[in-house]
């Protein structure tokens, strides 16, 4: 059994959305209708579905307006995209609008090569009332919204309901704490329902999420939001070590499997019924449903936290759309029109059911495709409920770091060294912190960040 | 006197002529090799901004940081080990396949194609194929092991197995090229030479050892040098299979350069690493020419 919403329906939804938007949002003086303004949109949505849906958005947008023509250009992974963007800034090849992942936020601001979308929002009093406050809280820096959230996700727990039943666990009550996960995973393996209770890819994003779930900061100076961060914080707190201890203990006891770094491997194991639980982005929900082909029931649950933690929550992940200042102002204005279009309810709903990324705004859930999918697959609600139940504070807003890609990699080194029994959690985190702090110092010095 | 002048003129003319013929390739080398090399050397002496602009003169600072960092020394070790795992294996496996493919029999073209087809497989495609085979849960290697009641091995996640696993991928992918070169060399061995040895009463092994190997020694040497140069610059398979992990077990130097330059935005540091790699490759190649070329007979 495949998914009921087919790609064709999805594209139709995206197309209809384009026409609807055409009627609503036009008439901006600086974009005139004579020769169309041509702009490039860079994105990192690879894979068949991602690219197809993006192309459908662009086609719908272009069909809806005579004054602007957008070309979508796939640039590879998020990392590749930021690299190319970095090389293009200051040259004539810089695009008018680009998708950039969450952890590129600080770098994009420091690059001084962007126009905050707040400028456009203020100018035309664009209404953000329908946008999810937790999402805005991530992308607002110093009270200003720099980029428009586009594809947003959180990390959730996926579990195999059939295996839970087999092991005598309640298939409708996913484990929610570190202890419950460990107990369930152990029971799943002991009962013979599976060889692997949980498979967790060594992905630094999970570490960041697990810190935030405990209300702990990743970096100093209020997660780099009160002033530029000068050091990471996880080496001084007990929360970081607690994550690594739990993780390594489960791998050591055989309750958990270490699939290495690529999440593709843990997804494969889960979809093939080789592991009872996995942690991953909500963005892979659609893909897991398709890959597993209905051979077993997939349950979804909140990302775990230690039993005692109370003030924490999830950080929004994913990416946002940035408008670059290197293009003439008519192109910037055209980029803004496109940004508004992709964040409109119809596009967000089409994107949601096609991937699992949840909409950036609430009214997208009223769209017919969203309603239809939610009726059939309630799993699509888990991530957004998780986010909405998260308090907004410095921990759940997520850290801003100019060297975040490197920092994430260093935390992966720390997880790996602990899981493989090479270092104690404290030692691994101290080593990671030393390297990252040095990188932060070089970044702050050469970028003049304060 | 005038004769010498004429000779001098002639040789000057020859030089000009030679330069004219060489000009296109010199130009290409200058633009794509020499100029970047000089700029890279300069870059390695500076701190850089994340945009790659020179920020401040650091002297030997980047080099000092490299020597202090355990990560860099580890990547040197991994690089050398990687070459040791792959280059001899590529020759030892490639030569028998080339010998088999050199037989004259019906349908040999099919075998020749089979033995050399990996030349048409990009390293990225090879890595993706092997990634599936290495998968601890759904991969065929662990499935075969389970049939033999062997342990489940985390091929890419166990620090002891990761480098051999990446090396196996590399050897498999490079076999096609090795077979093609060696087969071409084998076909160039004159039949009279082999027949003469047989008539003199040499056995199979003696013919192989004393006739065939010397005759194809230039090709063996060529494959060895090219494979070493290639392996010291390996990137794609590491990027796809392990991203340098686990715990740095596959963090070969080119991958480490990539991470520093295009991920960590530390261009100065990456440039210094590149200079070290340059010296390393130069040393390896010089060593090969100095030690192994003695056994090569170009006759």
Interface residues (C-beta under 8 A of the other chain):
Chain A: X79 X83 X86 X87 X89 X90 X107 X111 X196 X199 X202 X257 X258 X259 X260 X261 X262 X265 X268 X269 X272 X274 X275 X402 X403 X405 X406 X409 X412 X413 X416 X417 X420 X422 X439 X442 X443 X445 X446 X447
Chain B: X47 X48 X49 X50 X51 X52 X55 X135 X136 X137 X138 X154 X156 X157 X159 X242 X243 X245 X246 X247 X248 X259 X262 X263 X264 X265 X266
